[in-house]
Amino acid sequence: MGNLAAWEAVLEDLEMRADAAARSMAGVGAGARVGRAGHVPGMANSTSSTSGGGADVSTPDEWAAPLGLGAIPVELAERVADLLHNQQKLIGELEAARNLTAKHLAAVRAVPRDARASVYLDVAG
């Protein structure tokens, strides 16, 4: 049996990182997240905050896989499954945001650039 307290700490760290990423995505207009009941959507309770209600702009430390913990305890199987589901959902949201950004960039690059002419962009329709 794995070290339960150590695995709980590892999962808490991963959940907070995923939550920060989800908040960051929400700050740039990403879709809603699906999470476990009673928690910040999809993740464990988080202690990090944002300034002014916007996206968390801090850069998290690079994550390293834990060593010497042994197998994940069976008591944590549901929590691990929830975390995996939420990470996969975030990956999908990041891919969608990347694709949308690529489309926007292609549209901007398609605008002819002539230093002699004024360029206006109709954002209303």
C-alpha positions in Angstrom: 0.0 0.0 0.0 1.3 3.5 -0.9 1.9 6.3 1.5 -1.6 7.8 1.8 -0.7 11.2 3.3 2.1 11.7 0.7 -0.2 10.8 -2.2 -2.9 13.1 -0.8 -0.3 15.9 -0.8 0.7 15.1 -4.4 -2.9 15.1 -5.5 -3.6 18.3 -3.7 -0.7 19.9 -5.6 -1.9 18.6 -9.0 -5.5 19.7 -8.3 -4.4 23.2 -7.4 -2.2 23.4 -10.5 -5.1 22.2 -12.7 -7.5 24.6 -11.0 -5.0 27.5 -11.6 -4.9 26.5 -15.3 -8.7 26.3 -15.5 -9.0 29.8 -13.9 -6.5 31.1 -16.4 -8.4 29.6 -19.3 -11.6 31.1 -17.9 -9.9 34.4 -17.8 -9.4 34.2 -21.6 -12.9 33.1 -22.4 -12.6 29.3 -22.3 -15.7 27.2 -21.7 -17.0 26.1 -18.4 -15.4 23.3 -16.4 -17.1 20.2 -15.0 -16.0 19.2 -11.5 -16.8 17.3 -8.3 -19.6 18.4 -6.1 -18.7 20.7 -3.2 -15.4 21.9 -4.7 -14.2 24.7 -7.0 -15.3 23.3 -10.3 -13.3 20.2 -11.0 -10.6 20.6 -8.4 -9.9 20.6 -4.7 -10.2 23.8 -2.7 -7.6 26.2 -3.7 -5.7 28.8 -1.6 -4.3 30.7 -4.5 -6.0 33.9 -5.6 -6.1 36.4 -8.4 -5.9 40.1 -8.3 -8.9 42.0 -9.4 -10.9 38.9 -10.1 -9.0 38.2 -13.3 -7.0 35.2 -14.4 -4.1 33.9 -12.2 -1.1 35.3 -14.0 1.6 33.7 -11.9 3.7 31.0 -13.4 3.7 27.7 -11.5 6.9 25.9 -10.7 7.6 23.0 -13.1 6.1 19.8 -11.7 8.2 16.8 -11.1 6.9 13.3 -10.6 7.1 12.0 -7.0 9.7 9.4 -6.2 9.4 6.5 -3.8 5.7 6.8 -3.0 4.7 3.4 -4.2 1.4 2.6 -5.8 -1.5 5.0 -5.5 -3.7 3.9 -2.6 -7.1 2.4 -3.6 -8.8 5.0 -1.3 -7.7 7.7 -3.8 -8.9 6.0 -7.0 -12.0 8.2 -7.4 -10.0 11.3 -6.7 -7.3 10.3 -9.2 -10.0 9.5 -11.8 -11.6 13.0 -11.3 -8.2 14.7 -11.6 -7.4 12.8 -14.8 -10.9 13.7 -16.3 -10.3 17.4 -15.5 -6.8 17.4 -16.9 -8.1 15.8 -20.1 -10.9 18.4 -20.3 -8.3 21.2 -19.8 -6.2 19.8 -22.6 -9.3 19.9 -24.9 -10.0 23.5 -23.9 -6.4 24.5 -24.5 -6.5 22.8 -28.0 -9.7 24.7 -28.8 -8.2 28.0 -27.6 -5.0 27.3 -29.6 -7.1 26.6 -32.8 -9.2 29.8 -32.3 -6.0 31.8 -31.8 -4.5 30.3 -34.9 -7.7 31.3 -36.9 -7.6 34.9 -35.4 -3.9 35.1 -36.3 -4.6 33.9 -39.9 -7.3 36.6 -40.2 -5.0 39.3 -39.0 -2.2 38.2 -41.3 -4.7 38.2 -44.2 -5.2 42.0 -43.9 -3.1 43.7 -46.6 -0.4 45.9 -45.2 0.1 49.1 -47.2 1.9 51.8 -45.3 0.3 54.4 -47.5 -3.3 53.4 -46.7 -5.3 53.5 -43.6 -6.7 50.2 -42.4 -10.0 49.9 -40.5 -11.4 46.8 -38.9 -15.1 46.5 -38.7 -15.7 44.8 -35.4 -19.4 45.5 -35.3 -20.4 43.4 -38.2 
